[in-house]
Amino acid sequence: MRIRAAAPAELPLLQSIERAAGEPFRTLGMAAIADDEPLPLEVLEGYRAAGRAWVAVDGADRPVAYLIAETVDGAAHIEQVSVHPDAARRGVGRALIEHLAEAAREEGLTALTLTTFAEVPWNAPYYARLGFRPLADTDPALTDGLRAISRAEAAHGLAAWPRVCMRRDLPADPG
């Protein structure tokens, strides 16, 4: 699986990937998540232009997954990672996260963070297997920036299901 920067012409495809990746939420009674519209093209373009949007591509160089991130309180914060169901369960999401981890190390960042659904099998339990730990409300690693993201997500309706902030510390680059 090759990972590269997203191209401007691919942004509508990223929206399609997110829609397809959202469909399995219906099986958990979370139709509102499946029906939620992906980020607008202009927002995706902002991530792309800032060098914060990556795609995993198939053999034909067509994106099958993507990750967008931003820096929040000194950590690389995963805003969205979506894998098309046709490419799921093949390590694509993990590869994107590891790509971000390496980019974050190169920038001198010391952690990856994200917010996710606590009880969805392919959300918090999956990220825990990748080395992320949940942050309790009293954890000093639950920064003001993460709290603001959580509040914004709640205002968007995501708090209808249990959510959690998670963090994965990045060891210093041994090189």
C-alpha positions in Angstrom: 0.0 0.0 0.0 1.5 3.3 -1.1 0.7 6.5 0.9 1.1 9.9 -0.7 -0.3 13.5 -0.4 -3.8 13.9 -1.6 -4.2 15.7 -5.0 -6.8 18.5 -5.5 -8.8 16.5 -8.0 -9.1 13.6 -5.5 -11.0 15.6 -2.9 -14.5 14.5 -4.1 -13.3 10.9 -4.0 -12.3 11.4 -0.4 -15.9 12.5 0.3 -17.1 9.3 -1.4 -14.7 7.2 0.7 -16.0 8.8 3.9 -19.6 8.1 2.9 -18.9 4.5 2.1 -16.9 4.1 5.4 -19.9 5.5 7.3 -22.3 2.9 6.1 -21.4 0.2 8.7 -22.6 2.5 11.5 -26.2 1.7 10.4 -25.7 -1.8 11.7 -25.1 -0.4 15.2 -28.2 1.8 15.1 -26.1 4.9 14.3 -27.8 5.9 11.1 -27.3 9.6 11.9 -23.5 9.0 11.6 -23.9 7.1 8.3 -26.0 10.0 7.0 -23.7 12.7 8.2 -22.2 14.6 5.3 -18.4 14.5 4.8 -16.3 17.6 5.3 -16.9 20.2 2.5 -14.4 20.3 -0.4 -13.1 23.7 0.8 -12.3 22.3 4.2 -10.6 19.2 2.7 -8.6 21.6 0.4 -7.4 23.5 3.5 -6.0 20.3 4.9 -4.5 19.4 1.5 -2.9 22.8 1.0 -1.4 22.7 4.5 0.2 19.3 3.7 -2.1 17.6 6.2 -4.1 15.2 3.9 -2.7 11.8 2.8 -4.2 9.0 0.8 -3.5 5.3 0.6 -3.8 4.3 -3.0 -4.3 1.0 -4.8 -2.2 -0.4 -7.7 -3.9 2.0 -10.1 -2.9 5.0 -7.9 -6.6 5.5 -6.9 -7.3 6.5 -3.3 -8.9 3.8 -1.2 -8.5 5.6 2.2 -7.4 8.9 3.6 -6.3 10.7 6.7 -6.4 14.4 7.6 -4.7 15.9 10.6 -3.9 19.1 12.3 -1.6 20.1 15.1 -3.4 20.6 18.4 -1.5 21.5 21.6 1.8 20.1 20.3 0.3 16.8 19.0 -0.7 15.6 15.6 -4.5 15.3 15.9 -6.2 12.9 13.6 -9.3 14.8 12.4 -10.5 12.0 10.1 -9.3 8.7 8.9 -11.6 6.7 6.5 -11.0 3.5 4.7 -13.4 2.4 1.9 -15.0 -0.9 3.0 -13.6 -2.7 -0.1 -10.1 -2.0 1.3 -10.9 -2.6 5.0 -9.2 -5.1 7.3 -6.0 -5.0 5.3 -3.9 -2.6 7.5 -4.7 0.5 5.4 -5.9 2.6 8.3 -2.9 1.5 10.4 -0.5 2.4 7.6 -2.0 5.9 7.3 -1.7 6.4 11.1 2.0 5.1 11.0 2.7 7.5 8.2 1.3 10.4 10.3 3.3 9.2 13.3 6.5 9.5 11.2 5.6 12.9 9.9 4.7 14.1 13.4 8.1 12.9 14.7 9.8 14.7 11.9 8.0 17.9 13.0 9.1 17.4 16.6 5.6 16.5 17.8 5.5 14.0 20.7 2.1 12.4 20.3 -0.9 11.5 18.2 -4.4 12.3 19.4 -7.9 11.7 18.2 -11.5 11.6 19.4 -13.7 8.7 18.6 -16.7 6.5 19.6 -15.9 4.6 22.7 -18.0 1.6 22.0 -17.8 1.1 18.2 -15.5 -1.9 17.6 -13.6 -0.3 14.7 -13.2 3.0 16.7 -11.8 3.1 20.3 -11.0 -0.6 20.6 -9.2 -0.5 17.2 -7.1 2.5 18.2 -6.3 0.9 21.5 -4.7 -2.0 19.6 -2.6 0.7 17.7 -1.2 2.0 21.0 -3.7 4.8 21.8 -4.9 5.2 25.4 -8.2 6.8 26.5 -7.8 10.1 28.3 -9.9 10.5 31.5 -11.3 13.9 32.3 -8.6 14.4 34.9 -5.7 13.3 32.7 -3.3 16.3 32.2 -2.9 15.0 28.6 -6.5 16.0 28.0 -5.6 19.5 26.8 -7.7 22.6 26.2 -7.5 22.0 22.5 -8.9 18.4 22.8 -11.6 19.7 25.2 -12.6 22.3 22.6 -12.7 19.6 19.8 -14.9 17.4 22.1 -17.3 20.3 22.7 -17.5 21.1 19.0 -18.3 17.4 18.2 -21.0 17.4 20.9 -22.5 20.5 19.4 -22.6 18.6 16.1 -24.6 15.8 17.7 -21.8 13.2 18.1 -22.2 13.0 21.9 -25.4 11.1 21.4 -23.1 8.1 21.7 -20.2 7.7 24.1 -17.1 9.4 22.9 -13.5 9.4 24.1 -10.3 11.4 23.5 -7.3 9.2 23.0 -3.5 9.7 22.8 -0.5 7.8 21.6 2.8 9.0 22.8 5.5 9.0 20.1 9.0 7.8 21.1 11.9 10.0 20.0 13.2 9.1 16.5 16.1 6.7 17.2 17.9 8.1 14.1 
